Each structure stands twice: as structure tokens, then as C-alpha cells.
Amino acid sequence: MGGGRRRRTSSPEEAARITIVELGPVDRITADAVGEPGMRTFYLQARAGAELVTVVVEKEQVVLLSQSVLELLAEVPLETAPLDETELTLEEPVDPLFHAGRLSIGYDPDGDRFLLEVTELDPDAEDEDEAEDESALVDEDPLALALGDEPESIRLWASREQMLALSRHGAEVAERGRPTCRFCGNPIDPEGHVCPATNGHRAPRG
């Protein structure tokens, strides 16, 4: 599969549509952040040929993705050589396609490659999920979705080496943020930290 391919599919009713971007095998894939600690925006970015795709992600998603990659690699009976992680900064322009809501990852042993699927955040779906949780009703029929556009989705194919580099770099980027309080575990802002574990007083230094 060369470069990127954008595919739009429709439901039989031609009401609910989903745009799928297929990118792979990618030439590079990375996760990085822009901004000051506590105010950073995290991005997942991949390139295949001339096509560059960027999405906004949460810090927690980067951390979980990094952990999931290592867990899957531990199950692969092959040695994975690390790539040069100095080339994993974001490319310009950083123009996100959407804000990611769900990241799914898997390994294809036949092709010896990873598949990373990124689905757009859908606030309407979250509201519907909350309503379903309250009423204990679950409807998994895609044709039962409300009329309107469905979230976009990106499918990225990458090598083990690329995903290992992404995992290491993503974990390192996540750790660059604010230090955490050793008493309550909350992040410490540059101007100080009111610690609930010390009854609202500032945590002792040192």
C-alpha cells in the first residue's frame, strides 16, 4: 500500500458517512507536544510519501499508546532494532485533521507490521453513551446511529522499529511535563502547588 488513500463510505440510507484515511506503510510516525508544561498540546503525526497527517491527542493517550506498543512487542518473537529517535520532532505544518477520541493498535504477524487506528472524538456519541449508561441500554447496530456525519478515522501501518521509536519518544515527551507531588500525585505548577494530602497547605519542599 503506497502513500495515503482517502475513502468515504455511506450507509444504505446515505445519511451517516465516515471518512477513512489509510496511510501506509508510513515513512515516519511520531508523537510530540507543543507549549509550556501544563499548557501543552499533544499531537500524533505520520507521513507516507507526500501525505502528512496530524491529529490532536491527549497526554494520557500517548502514555497508553507507548505502553501498548511495548506490550505487543514483548509478544513478538523477533528482535526489534531501535531507530534514530532524534528525528522524531513534528513536521511543519502542524495542521491537525481532528481531535482523537480513540486509539486502537494491533500487530499483523503475516505482514510483520503494526496497525494503528485513530478515530475522531465524537462529543455527540459521548453524550449518547452517558444516556445509555444511565438507562442500561446498549445498541451496537451502526445503522441505528443518528443522522449526520460519523467521526473520521485514520488507519496507519508502521514497522516494529517505527513503533518502538514512537513508544520511547512518546513516553519521554509525556515525562517532560510538570513534576508530580510525592504526597498526592497531582501535577505541580511553576507558581506552586496546594496539596490536598496536606489539608490544602502547600507541600513541603525537598
Backbone bond lengths (Angstrom), bond angles and torsions (degrees), N, CA, C in turn:
res aa  C-N    CA-C-N  psi(-1)  N-CA   C-N-CA  omega(-1)  CA-C   N-CA-C  phi
1 M - - - 1.452 - - 1.515 108.74 -
2 G 1.316 119.62 115.96 1.447 120.89 -175.82 1.501 112.06 -106.73
3 G 1.326 116.52 135.77 1.451 121.70 176.95 1.499 112.04 67.26
4 G 1.325 116.10 -156.07 1.453 120.26 -178.13 1.513 110.42 -110.10
5 R 1.312 115.56 154.04 1.449 120.09 177.27 1.514 107.85 -139.05
6 R 1.330 116.58 128.82 1.455 121.97 -178.43 1.523 108.18 -105.94
7 R 1.320 115.84 124.96 1.449 120.26 -176.29 1.513 109.72 -126.57
8 R 1.326 117.25 132.58 1.455 121.39 176.93 1.518 108.61 -115.20
9 T 1.310 116.07 127.01 1.450 121.06 179.48 1.512 109.07 -117.40
10 S 1.325 115.63 154.22 1.454 119.83 -178.07 1.512 109.96 -125.16
11 S 1.312 116.15 152.66 1.448 121.19 173.45 1.520 107.80 -76.60
12 P 1.327 118.23 166.35 1.457 119.58 178.40 1.517 112.26 -58.28
13 E 1.302 117.45 -26.41 1.454 121.38 -179.09 1.515 111.62 -86.44
14 E 1.349 117.58 -4.58 1.461 123.90 -179.11 1.520 111.58 55.35
15 A 1.311 116.53 31.03 1.460 119.93 -179.09 1.515 110.47 -107.47
16 A 1.332 115.92 -51.92 1.464 119.92 -179.78 1.516 109.06 -92.46
17 R 1.327 116.85 123.78 1.459 121.34 -177.33 1.515 109.68 -124.51
18 I 1.326 115.38 152.51 1.460 120.47 177.74 1.525 108.77 -136.91
19 T 1.299 116.52 134.16 1.449 122.22 176.93 1.518 108.62 -100.34
20 I 1.324 116.55 125.54 1.455 121.77 -179.83 1.522 108.67 -114.78
21 V 1.314 116.57 124.17 1.452 122.28 175.03 1.522 107.60 -103.22
22 E 1.328 116.76 118.68 1.460 121.32 178.37 1.523 108.05 -105.91
23 L 1.311 115.54 122.88 1.459 121.31 -174.37 1.522 108.69 -132.08
24 G 1.329 115.60 114.06 1.442 116.07 177.67 1.517 113.17 162.17
25 P 1.314 113.98 159.53 1.467 125.32 -3.16 1.523 110.97 -67.84
26 V 1.310 116.81 137.35 1.458 120.55 -175.39 1.530 110.41 -73.94
27 D 1.330 115.45 150.80 1.461 121.06 174.63 1.524 111.02 -83.17
28 R 1.321 116.12 -30.20 1.466 121.07 176.38 1.519 108.59 -157.04
29 I 1.329 115.67 152.67 1.455 122.16 176.52 1.518 107.64 -148.14
30 T 1.320 116.20 138.36 1.454 119.18 -176.50 1.521 110.64 -153.25
31 A 1.311 115.32 166.07 1.464 122.98 171.62 1.519 106.73 -133.81
32 D 1.318 116.50 133.60 1.462 119.90 -178.52 1.518 108.70 -152.41
33 A 1.323 115.96 176.57 1.461 121.21 -176.96 1.516 109.91 -134.38
34 V 1.331 115.38 151.66 1.456 122.71 178.42 1.524 108.29 -126.73
35 G 1.329 117.13 134.00 1.456 120.78 178.27 1.512 112.83 117.95
36 E 1.333 115.00 175.99 1.451 121.55 -179.97 1.521 110.64 -82.04
37 P 1.352 117.98 152.74 1.466 120.64 177.07 1.522 111.56 -51.79
38 G 1.304 116.16 132.64 1.450 121.95 -177.26 1.509 113.12 91.90
39 M 1.339 117.19 -16.89 1.464 122.31 -179.39 1.530 110.52 -130.29
40 R 1.311 117.26 20.13 1.460 120.54 -174.43 1.529 112.02 -79.40
41 T 1.324 114.54 149.68 1.457 122.18 170.93 1.521 107.66 -112.11
42 F 1.324 116.15 128.47 1.460 121.36 -177.58 1.531 109.85 -98.16
43 Y 1.320 114.26 143.56 1.461 120.72 -178.79 1.526 110.61 -131.77
44 L 1.320 114.94 146.17 1.461 122.89 167.90 1.521 105.99 -112.37
45 Q 1.323 116.75 129.72 1.463 120.40 -173.92 1.526 110.53 -137.68
46 A 1.324 115.78 140.54 1.466 120.87 178.23 1.520 109.53 -142.77
47 R 1.327 114.63 149.88 1.464 120.58 177.31 1.521 109.27 -131.15
48 A 1.333 114.95 138.72 1.465 122.64 170.92 1.520 106.62 -135.81
49 G 1.310 116.62 109.25 1.451 119.59 -176.33 1.519 110.68 65.58
50 A 1.330 116.14 -127.81 1.463 120.96 -179.26 1.521 112.57 -88.34
51 E 1.322 117.71 -5.34 1.464 120.06 -176.29 1.524 110.91 -93.70
52 L 1.329 114.92 123.48 1.460 122.55 178.78 1.518 108.42 -115.75
53 V 1.320 116.53 126.01 1.462 122.12 -178.81 1.520 109.15 -121.56
54 T 1.329 116.12 129.97 1.461 122.20 179.46 1.522 109.02 -130.69
55 V 1.331 116.87 138.02 1.462 121.45 174.83 1.521 108.94 -133.69
56 V 1.320 115.97 152.50 1.459 121.75 174.55 1.522 108.55 -83.51
57 V 1.314 116.80 134.14 1.463 122.18 177.05 1.523 109.00 -130.12
58 E 1.308 116.28 167.70 1.456 121.69 175.78 1.530 109.69 -92.15
59 K 1.312 115.84 155.08 1.463 120.57 178.14 1.522 110.55 -56.97
60 E 1.331 116.74 -41.86 1.463 120.60 -179.31 1.524 111.05 -62.49
61 Q 1.331 117.13 -34.11 1.462 119.96 178.48 1.527 111.13 -67.81
62 V 1.327 116.29 -37.51 1.466 120.13 177.36 1.524 110.32 -64.12
63 V 1.328 116.15 -43.44 1.466 120.69 -179.98 1.527 110.52 -63.01
64 L 1.329 116.95 -47.05 1.463 120.63 -178.93 1.524 111.44 -65.87
65 L 1.334 116.62 -37.48 1.460 119.91 177.48 1.521 110.47 -63.47
66 S 1.320 116.60 -43.60 1.468 120.73 178.93 1.520 111.08 -59.97
67 Q 1.326 116.44 -43.20 1.458 120.76 179.60 1.528 111.68 -67.21
68 S 1.329 116.29 -40.95 1.465 120.45 -178.11 1.523 111.54 -65.27
69 V 1.332 116.64 -38.26 1.465 120.24 177.99 1.520 110.51 -61.34
70 L 1.326 116.97 -45.81 1.464 120.57 -179.66 1.524 111.28 -63.96
71 E 1.331 116.93 -38.03 1.462 120.28 179.19 1.527 111.07 -65.27
72 L 1.331 116.76 -41.59 1.462 119.61 178.89 1.526 111.62 -69.31
73 L 1.326 116.68 -39.45 1.463 119.91 178.80 1.524 111.40 -63.59
74 A 1.329 116.75 -32.03 1.462 120.42 179.48 1.526 111.48 -65.28
75 E 1.340 116.55 -21.38 1.459 120.84 -179.75 1.525 112.54 -92.11
76 V 1.341 116.62 -7.33 1.465 120.73 -178.91 1.529 109.22 -91.53
77 P 1.332 118.07 120.34 1.479 120.71 -177.29 1.523 112.72 -79.48
78 L 1.316 116.79 45.37 1.456 122.13 179.95 1.519 108.86 -136.41
79 E 1.320 115.71 147.09 1.461 119.61 178.07 1.523 109.53 -79.12
80 T 1.323 115.46 134.14 1.457 120.96 -179.85 1.516 109.36 -112.14
81 A 1.321 116.46 114.06 1.466 121.18 -179.73 1.522 109.53 -81.79
82 P 1.324 117.85 136.95 1.466 120.34 -179.70 1.523 111.75 -72.36
83 L 1.340 115.47 150.19 1.453 121.73 174.74 1.521 109.67 -94.90
84 D 1.326 116.48 173.25 1.457 121.83 176.58 1.522 108.50 -73.04
85 E 1.321 116.91 109.05 1.458 121.15 -175.95 1.522 112.70 -82.82
86 T 1.329 118.17 0.56 1.463 120.22 177.46 1.524 111.17 -78.76
87 E 1.325 117.03 -11.18 1.463 121.13 -178.56 1.522 111.50 -102.42
88 L 1.316 117.51 29.01 1.460 120.68 -174.82 1.520 113.24 -110.81
89 T 1.324 117.50 22.08 1.458 119.88 173.63 1.526 109.24 -76.05
90 L 1.333 116.02 161.31 1.457 120.72 -179.67 1.525 111.04 -69.41
91 E 1.317 115.49 143.98 1.458 121.68 174.51 1.526 109.49 -90.11
92 E 1.314 115.93 148.61 1.459 121.23 172.54 1.533 109.26 -90.58
93 P 1.329 117.46 145.46 1.459 126.78 0.34 1.529 111.86 -82.94
94 V 1.332 116.16 143.96 1.463 121.04 175.10 1.528 106.76 -88.54
95 D 1.304 115.05 85.80 1.466 122.43 -174.53 1.526 108.56 -119.11
96 P 1.343 117.72 89.89 1.466 120.20 -173.40 1.519 113.10 -64.52
97 L 1.322 114.41 137.69 1.457 121.28 177.25 1.520 111.02 -73.89
98 F 1.339 116.13 -37.94 1.460 121.28 177.16 1.517 109.55 -167.53
99 H 1.327 116.29 177.78 1.465 123.67 175.34 1.527 107.41 -96.85
100 A 1.309 116.36 121.68 1.467 120.77 -175.56 1.524 111.52 -70.23
101 G 1.322 114.91 136.80 1.451 119.96 175.55 1.519 112.39 -106.14
102 R 1.344 116.13 -33.92 1.466 120.28 -178.44 1.518 109.80 -142.74
103 L 1.327 115.52 137.29 1.462 122.67 174.71 1.524 108.24 -118.43
104 S 1.324 116.28 129.40 1.463 121.52 177.75 1.521 108.44 -125.83
105 I 1.322 116.22 137.68 1.462 119.93 -176.33 1.523 110.13 -133.24
106 G 1.318 115.21 144.25 1.453 120.68 177.98 1.516 110.15 -152.14
107 Y 1.326 116.15 166.16 1.464 121.64 -179.14 1.517 109.42 -121.27
108 D 1.324 116.01 131.59 1.456 123.17 177.59 1.525 108.65 -100.99
109 P 1.335 119.05 102.75 1.467 120.73 -176.92 1.523 112.96 -67.24
110 D 1.328 117.95 -29.73 1.464 120.40 -179.47 1.528 111.01 -67.89
111 G 1.324 116.12 -42.80 1.454 120.06 178.88 1.513 113.23 -92.79
112 D 1.338 116.86 -4.41 1.462 123.23 -177.34 1.529 110.32 49.55
113 R 1.314 115.27 57.28 1.454 120.37 -179.77 1.524 109.92 -151.93
114 F 1.318 114.88 160.30 1.454 122.27 178.27 1.521 109.87 -97.59
115 L 1.316 115.64 147.16 1.458 122.02 170.67 1.522 107.87 -116.34
116 L 1.315 115.85 121.46 1.459 122.04 176.22 1.517 107.90 -114.33
117 E 1.312 116.59 119.44 1.459 121.15 178.76 1.523 109.04 -110.49
118 V 1.328 115.40 127.07 1.462 122.46 -177.57 1.522 107.85 -117.46
119 T 1.321 116.66 122.58 1.460 121.87 -178.53 1.517 109.95 -112.59
120 E 1.315 115.51 138.46 1.456 122.32 -177.34 1.526 111.87 -62.96
121 L 1.317 115.91 143.79 1.455 121.81 174.54 1.519 109.05 -64.90
122 D 1.316 116.45 130.40 1.462 122.10 -178.99 1.521 108.86 -122.00
123 P 1.348 118.30 95.09 1.472 120.64 -178.55 1.517 112.59 -58.47
124 D 1.348 117.06 -35.80 1.459 119.63 -179.94 1.519 110.94 -63.69
125 A 1.339 116.28 -39.09 1.465 119.92 179.35 1.515 110.67 -66.42
126 E 1.357 116.74 -36.80 1.459 119.88 178.65 1.517 110.40 -63.51
127 D 1.348 116.53 -40.92 1.457 120.07 178.10 1.521 110.44 -63.63
128 E 1.345 115.79 -40.53 1.456 119.58 178.84 1.519 110.99 -65.65
129 D 1.342 116.88 -39.10 1.462 120.51 179.28 1.518 110.88 -62.89
130 E 1.342 116.61 -40.51 1.455 119.89 179.20 1.519 110.52 -64.09
131 A 1.330 116.14 -40.61 1.458 119.69 179.31 1.521 110.65 -66.03
132 E 1.336 116.68 -38.72 1.460 120.24 178.97 1.515 111.31 -67.37
133 D 1.340 116.86 -37.46 1.455 120.23 178.60 1.521 110.46 -62.90
134 E 1.326 115.92 -39.59 1.458 119.68 -178.62 1.518 111.30 -67.44
135 S 1.335 116.61 -35.02 1.460 119.98 -177.94 1.523 112.66 -96.27
136 A 1.351 116.24 -0.80 1.470 122.37 178.88 1.522 111.69 60.48
137 L 1.343 116.15 31.56 1.450 120.72 178.18 1.513 109.01 -110.48
138 V 1.337 117.12 137.41 1.452 122.10 179.00 1.522 108.31 -128.40
139 D 1.321 116.24 128.44 1.459 121.53 178.72 1.516 108.08 -129.21
140 E 1.328 117.89 109.02 1.455 121.90 -176.73 1.523 112.12 -101.18
141 D 1.339 117.06 8.48 1.453 120.29 -179.75 1.520 109.41 -76.93
142 P 1.345 119.29 115.89 1.462 120.46 -178.13 1.514 112.85 -63.22
143 L 1.337 118.21 -25.11 1.451 120.77 179.39 1.516 112.02 -75.24
144 A 1.339 115.99 -9.40 1.458 119.61 179.70 1.510 112.03 -90.41
145 L 1.339 117.27 3.13 1.455 120.47 179.45 1.520 110.23 -66.68
146 A 1.300 115.49 150.68 1.452 120.21 177.67 1.519 109.76 -66.27
147 L 1.332 115.54 155.60 1.450 119.94 179.29 1.515 109.94 -63.13
148 G 1.327 116.09 147.42 1.457 120.41 179.87 1.511 110.46 128.39
149 D 1.316 116.07 177.99 1.459 121.37 -177.65 1.516 111.54 -74.80
150 E 1.321 115.29 138.03 1.453 120.91 173.19 1.521 108.86 -86.91
151 P 1.315 117.50 165.45 1.467 120.44 178.33 1.527 111.21 -63.02
152 E 1.323 115.04 151.20 1.454 120.13 173.97 1.525 109.60 -78.17
153 S 1.320 115.27 161.00 1.459 120.45 -178.40 1.523 109.64 -142.19
154 I 1.337 116.34 142.14 1.457 122.56 178.25 1.523 108.41 -121.56
155 R 1.326 116.10 132.68 1.463 121.81 176.17 1.517 108.20 -114.48
156 L 1.337 116.20 119.12 1.458 122.62 -176.51 1.525 109.95 -115.82
157 W 1.329 116.26 129.35 1.456 121.18 175.68 1.519 108.53 -106.68
158 A 1.328 117.10 127.56 1.469 121.16 -176.58 1.523 110.09 -141.95
159 S 1.327 115.45 157.80 1.464 121.12 179.77 1.525 110.77 -78.77
160 R 1.332 115.89 166.51 1.466 120.46 176.30 1.519 110.68 -60.71
161 E 1.328 116.02 -40.54 1.465 120.18 -178.66 1.523 111.33 -64.50
162 Q 1.326 116.42 -41.10 1.462 119.97 178.69 1.524 111.35 -64.93
163 M 1.321 116.80 -40.83 1.460 119.98 -178.19 1.522 111.57 -72.29
164 L 1.332 117.23 -33.00 1.462 119.54 176.00 1.527 109.95 -64.95
165 A 1.337 116.69 -43.22 1.459 120.22 177.94 1.523 110.71 -63.66
166 L 1.339 116.82 -41.14 1.463 121.02 176.82 1.517 110.84 -60.42
167 S 1.330 116.43 -43.73 1.457 121.02 -179.16 1.520 111.60 -61.35
168 R 1.311 116.61 -48.17 1.467 120.58 -178.42 1.523 111.50 -65.82
169 H 1.332 115.55 -44.33 1.461 119.47 -178.23 1.530 110.60 -68.03
170 G 1.330 116.75 -41.80 1.456 120.27 179.56 1.516 112.29 -61.33
171 A 1.331 116.83 -41.90 1.462 120.58 178.27 1.521 110.84 -64.65
172 E 1.336 116.40 -39.45 1.464 120.05 -179.83 1.526 110.93 -67.66
173 V 1.336 117.18 -39.09 1.465 121.39 178.51 1.524 110.37 -64.36
174 A 1.322 116.79 -42.48 1.464 120.43 -179.68 1.521 111.53 -62.66
175 E 1.319 117.26 -33.55 1.463 121.17 -178.00 1.526 112.94 -78.79
176 R 1.336 117.47 -8.33 1.457 120.15 179.58 1.525 113.02 -74.84
177 G 1.300 118.00 -10.05 1.458 121.76 -173.94 1.506 113.59 -73.16
178 R 1.331 114.53 -158.91 1.457 120.72 -178.13 1.530 110.94 -64.54
179 P 1.334 117.54 142.11 1.468 119.53 174.74 1.523 110.07 -66.36
180 T 1.314 116.35 154.94 1.463 120.61 179.35 1.523 110.70 -101.29
181 C 1.315 115.07 148.10 1.462 121.21 179.72 1.526 109.70 -72.66
182 R 1.322 117.28 132.86 1.467 120.18 -178.74 1.517 112.14 -75.25
183 F 1.343 116.85 -9.26 1.460 119.91 -179.92 1.530 111.96 -95.32
184 C 1.349 117.39 -44.25 1.465 119.83 -175.62 1.524 113.45 -114.45
185 G 1.339 117.11 -15.25 1.454 120.45 179.48 1.511 114.77 82.91
186 N 1.339 118.20 -0.25 1.458 121.55 178.38 1.524 110.56 -81.64
187 P 1.355 117.48 155.48 1.469 119.39 179.03 1.519 111.96 -67.72
188 I 1.331 115.76 147.81 1.461 122.25 -179.93 1.521 108.65 -102.97
189 D 1.338 116.85 120.69 1.455 121.71 178.31 1.523 110.22 -76.64
190 P 1.348 117.14 156.96 1.467 119.76 179.84 1.518 113.31 -58.62
191 E 1.351 117.44 -32.66 1.462 120.17 -178.16 1.518 113.38 -83.55
192 G 1.307 117.96 -4.16 1.457 120.54 178.07 1.517 112.10 135.37
193 H 1.332 115.09 -177.69 1.461 119.67 -174.67 1.517 109.73 -151.98
194 V 1.334 116.57 122.24 1.457 122.03 174.45 1.521 107.40 -92.78
195 C 1.322 115.96 114.04 1.462 121.20 -170.75 1.525 111.29 -95.88
196 P 1.345 118.41 118.71 1.464 120.06 177.39 1.520 112.89 -65.43
197 A 1.329 116.97 -23.34 1.465 120.16 179.56 1.522 112.15 -72.91
198 T 1.331 116.10 -15.84 1.472 120.12 176.92 1.525 110.00 -112.88
199 N 1.342 115.68 33.03 1.468 122.87 176.95 1.522 112.73 60.42
200 G 1.327 115.78 38.71 1.451 119.83 175.52 1.502 114.62 84.65
201 H 1.325 118.18 -2.56 1.462 120.77 177.96 1.524 109.37 -84.64
202 R 1.300 115.22 161.17 1.458 119.14 177.32 1.527 109.56 -67.96
203 A 1.332 114.41 136.48 1.463 119.26 -178.39 1.518 109.75 -65.38
204 P 1.316 117.39 141.84 1.463 119.83 178.32 1.511 111.39 -63.28
205 R 1.312 116.13 146.21 1.461 121.11 -179.40 1.526 110.21 -80.01
206 G 1.365 113.92 157.29 1.453 118.95 175.79 1.495 113.47 93.37
